[in-house]
Amino acid sequence: MLKRLLTGWLGLVLIVVSSLAGAEPAHYKIVTGPERGTYIQIGQDLSKWVAQPAGIDLEVVASKGSAENVQRMRFEPGVKLALVQSDVYQAYIDMANAGNPDAGTTIRPLRLIMPLYDEEINVVVRADSPMKTLADIKDKNISIGLFGSGTAQSATTLYHLMFGQPIPEQNVQHLSNEDALAALIVKKVDVAIIVVGQPAKLFNDMNPDLQQQIRLLRADPAAPETTRAKQIYFPATIRASSYPNWLKEDVPTLTVKAFLVTYDYGLRDTVGNLNHFADSLCANFDNLQEHGHPKWKQVKLELPTLVRGWKYYGPMEKHLRQCLANRSAAVSATATQATPKPRSTCTDQERLLLLCK
């Protein structure tokens, strides 16, 4: 019954969405992340399974990561969607509230569409390194990611939380993920911090001989450094099943949340197209989870309460909340029909008709 109700309702949405196919598609961009990261695959899934049915030609654009994505979302023509880490978004808000006018100009018009999934913080060292846990990276030579990347923000914030001080300037290297791993293997850096959702092509595409030369540091739940880091980040596990040719066991770590972001648009055509995108996202959510990157299985179609300073994009929020209400109503209707009402007493007439025992 639930399947029929959901199918009927989603069918109406799909009829509306598919009716757009004959129209000239809108040409939009979504800024994502590095070529072998998770963000770009998430963007490709959204382009194929959500934008295309909504009549939108969504170009998936690689980038350095979240900080660059915020800038391009704000100022680059054609960019209508972006993937952004929660700590990067919060860092812009904090700087704006502290009086930085550029940060305020950049972040205040941006709006969230919905939370996506958690990205794991991979702290990589050489296989022969004496380091065992995240607390051991203090005063080491560290690659924290490229300028403009979410990894750079996460690495900087994580280090400051754990040790109460910034990474010493002479110990910082701004390398791409691939270059960081290469530098690590040839001993030009001691640590490479890489924020990416598992399973990541970056690690799975590595030569097996190179994989054996690196390993991950563990987040020790009992360490005070980990406790301080959990003011912003959350415990997680990098699963051996995500990297079967590399990891022999699961590794505890920390995560940061990824969000789908847009701008506070007011133009009628843009608002309409983004509303169609929201409807298609709801109608095709099961396709994303079934056919998209494995991270989609961790995504919940929900709009949780936001922290102060964060705002959803109103038009899309309205459409998504209607979607959630319709789904909830379908579930409730099925539950009501499936569960017989309890009977406390029987009337004489019911007894005569053998309707009560």
N, C-alpha and C positions, 0 to 999 in steps of 0.2 A: 504493500500500500504506500509506504513512504517513497519507494522508488517511483511509483506512478505519479504521486503528487509532485515530487521534485522534477520528474521528467516533464510533466505538463507545464509547470511554471517556468522551468528553464527553457522549454521549447518555445514559449512566447518570447522570451528574451532573445533566443537564437534567431527567431523569425525577424525580429526587429534588426538585430545585428546583421543577419545575412542580407537584408534588404539594402544594406549600404554597399554591397559588393559591386553593384552596377554603377555606382557613383565614382567620380574621380577621387582617388584616395588622397588624404592629407599626407604631406611629407614631413615627418618629425624625426628627431634624433633622441636616443637615450645614451648618456655617457655612463661607462661601466668601470672597467679596470684593465689590468694587463692582459695580454693576449692569452696567457696560459693560466689565468686566474679563474675564480669561480664567478665573479661579477659578470664577466663578458658572456659566459654561458647562460646565466640567468637572463641577461638582456636578450640573447638569441631566443630563449624560450618565450619571453614576453612578446617579441616581435612575431614569432610564428603562431603561437597558440592564442594570443590575446589581441594584438594590434591588427593583424591581417583580417580576422573575422569582423573586426570593428571598422573596416574600411580605412585603416591607417597604414601607410608605408613607413615603418619604423626602422630607421637606420641605426645599427648597433655600433657605437663608436668606442674604441679602446682608449684608455687614459692611464695616467699614473695612479689614480685612485681617488679617494673621497674628497680631499681638500680641493683638488683640481676640479672634481665634478661639481662641487658647490659653486665655484667661480664660473664654470662654463654654463651651469644651469641658470645662473643669475644674469650673465652678460652675453652669452653667445647666441646669435639668431638661430632658430630652428631647434635648439635643444629644449625639449618639453618635459623630459623625464631624466632622473638621475638616481644612481644607487649610492647611498651615503652611510657611513658607519655612525653609530649613535654617539660615540665619544668625540668625533669630529664635529658633528652638528652641535653638540653641547658646548664644545670649545668656542665656536663662533658666538653662541649666545652669551657665554660667560664674558668674552672679550667685549661684546657689544654692551652688556650691562656694566662693564667696568669703564665705559666711556670711549671705547675705540670706535670712531665714526665709520671707518671703512668696514669693520666687522658688522656694524649695525645696518649699513646700507646693503651689505651682501646677504645677510641671513634673514632679516625681518620680513621680506616679501616671500620667502620660501615656505612651502607647506608640505606636510607629510600626506602620503596616500595611505600607506599601511606598513606595519612592521613585517619583515620577512623572516630571516633566520639568524642563527648565531654563527659568527665566523671565529674559528679557533686561532689563538695566538700560538704560533709555532716558534719556539726558541731553539735554534739549531746550533750544535757545536760539532767539532770533529769527533770521530769515534774514539780517539785516544785521549780526549780531553779529561782532565781530572774533575771537571765540573759535573755535578749531579742534579742540582735543583736550580730553580729560577733565582734563588737568593745568592747563587755563586757568580752571577754576572757583574756584580759591583766592581767598578774600576777596570773592566775589561774593554778591549777594543771591539766596538759593536757596529754592525751595519744595521741601520734603522729604517731603510727604505728611501726612495727618492723624495725630494722636495715635492710637496703637493699630494703625496700619497696618504691614504688612511693609515698604512702601516707606520709611517713616520710619526704621526700623531699618537697612535696607540703605544708605540715603543717608548716615546718620550714621556707620556703620561704614566705608563706602567712603571718605568724606572723611578720617576719622581715619587710616586705613591709608595713604592717598596722601600726606598732608601732616604726619602726626605730631602733630596737634592737632585739637580739636573745631571744628565750625563756629562762628564767633563768634555769640553769642546774638543780636546785633542784625541778623545777616544771615539768620536763619532765619524762614521762613514755613511754617505748617502748613495747607496748602490741599488740597482734593480734587484729583484728577487733572484734572477738567474746569475747576475754578476756577484751577488752576495754569496751564493753557494760556491761559486768558483773561487772567490777570494778566500772563503773559509777553508776549502780543501788545500789551497796552496799556502795557507797560514798567513795571509795578509790581514785577516780579522780573526777574532776569537769567537765571536757570536754573530749569528745572523737571525734577526727577528723578522718573521714573515707572517702576516695576517691573511689567512685565506680559508675558505670553507672546504671542509673535507667531503669527498676525496678531491684533491687538487691535481690537475694535470701536471703542474710544476714538478711534483714529487714522483708521480707515477710514470712520467715520461723520461725520468733520469736513467742514464746507463746504470745497470745493476752494479758494476764495479764502483761507480761513484756513490751509489746509495750506501754501500757498505762502509764508506769513509765518513759518514755523518750520522748523527743520532739526535734525539730530542731530549731537552731537559724537562724534568717533572716539576709540577707545582706541588710543593709539600703542604698539605692542608694544615699541618701543625705549626708551620713557620710563621713568625710575626710578619714577615714581608708579604706572605700570601694573604694574611688577614687584612693588611692595609690595602693591598691591591683590590680586594673585594669590595671596597667602597664604590668602585665604578664597574669593575669587571666581575664575571660570574664563573663559577667552577664548571668545567666540562671535561670531556675525555676525547682524546684523539685515538680512534679505534684501529687496532691492528688490521681489521677487515677492510679498512679504507686503503691501506697500503700493504697488501699481502706479500709483496716482494721485498719490502723494506723493514717493517716493524714486526717484531716477534711477540710483543705484548702491548696492551693498551697503555696510553700515557696520559696522566691527569694534567690538565692545563687550565687556561682561562679563556673566556670568549667576550666578544663585543657584538652587539646587535646591528644588523643591516636593515635599512629602511628604503622604501621607494618614495622618491621625493619629486615634487613639481613646484610650480610658481603660482602665486595668487592671481591667476588670469581672470580677466573680466570680459574680453572680447567674445561675442556670441558664438562665432564659429569654433573658436578654440575650446570654450566651455562645453559646447555640444560634442565635439570630438572626444574630449576627455571623459565626458559622461558616457559616451558609447564605449570607451575603453574600460571604464569601471563596470559597465554591464557585461561586457565580454569577459572581463577578469572573473566575475562571479560565475558566468555561464560555463566558462572553460577551465575553472579551477581544478576539476578532477583530471582534465587532460594534462595540466601542468604537473600534477602530482604523479600521474601515471607515466608520462612520456618525457618529462623534463629532467633536469639535473637532480640527483638524489636529494639535494638540499630542500627541494620543494616539499618533500614528505615531512619536513619539520615545520613548514609554514602553516599557520592557522588562519582561516578566513575570519578575522576578528579585528576590532578597532578598540584596543584597550585605552584606558584613561591616560592622558599624557602628562608629563611633568611640566612645571610652569615654564612658559616661554615657547613651548612647542604647540603647533596648531595643525589640525587636519585641513585639507583643501575642501571647503564647504560643499561645492556642487558634487564632487566625487564622493565625499563622506555621506551625503544624503542618499546617493544611489547605492552605495555599499551597505549602508544601514538598512535600507529597504530590502536588499538581498538577504541580509542576515535575518530580518524579521520574517520574510517569506520562508526561509529554510526552517526557522524555529517553529513557525506555524505548521509546516508540513510534518515535522517531527511530533509535535503535540497532538495533531489530528490522528496520526497513526497510533500513538500511545493510548489515546482515549478509546479508539476503536478496538485496540488489541486487549485492553484491560477491562474485564467486566466489572460493572458497578457492584459493590458489596450489598447484600440484602440482609437487613436486620430482622424483619418479620415477614410473615406471609398472611395474606387475607384469606378468608374462608373460601372465596371464589377461586383463588389461585390453588388452594388445596384440592378443591373439587375437580379442577381441570388438570390436576397432577403436575402443576408447575412448581410445587415446593415439595421438599422431602423433609 
